[in-house]
């Protein structure tokens, strides 16, 4: 396979093997790969074909998608809102809801958006890497706009079809991350509520 006349590379796909026309070979958009398929009349270019056991199904981008959400947990632990109370016209003391809007709160919101955007970018590069490895129609990266969790689950299902017995590690890592998140958020919430009740008691006694 050579470069097209306009300078762009031939799209990734199955093409007749230059060394053996009776079989198809996967072109990843840049070079021939070791992935082969029979060149029969019934062969459909979009059908799924098993990849070799030597073909990696993991890459740094999928692991980055699993690590990035942990940064939000770290930032959550650094956010310690300073609760304020206001007195109503009836003389009662009540919690001021605007007191949670500290710089840490806005930093947490902005970082959450940036982490989501980085996960989408990682999904795109992971999708490209799988396509170059011979995975036909990898789970589309755009699903990550909905949620990185959706992309990881869909990716795993596709990888399991073309590489039986492999590809489950991201799912287990994601489950571990979710469990850790519940534990950390639960501890943080309990600490926050304890602080809130303490301040309420102090305010009432004062």
Buried (B, 14 or more C-beta within 10 A) or exposed (E): BEEEEEEEBEEBBBBEBEEEEEBBBBBBBEEBBEBBBEBEEEEEEEEEBEBEEEBEBBBEBBBBBBEBBBBBBEBBEEBEBEBEBEEEEEEEEEBEEEBBEEEBEEEBEEBBEEBBEBBBBBBBBBBBBBBBBBBBEBBBBEBBBEEBBBBBBBBBEBBBBBBEEBBEBBBEBBEEBEEEBEEBEEEBEEEBEEBEEEBBEEBEEE
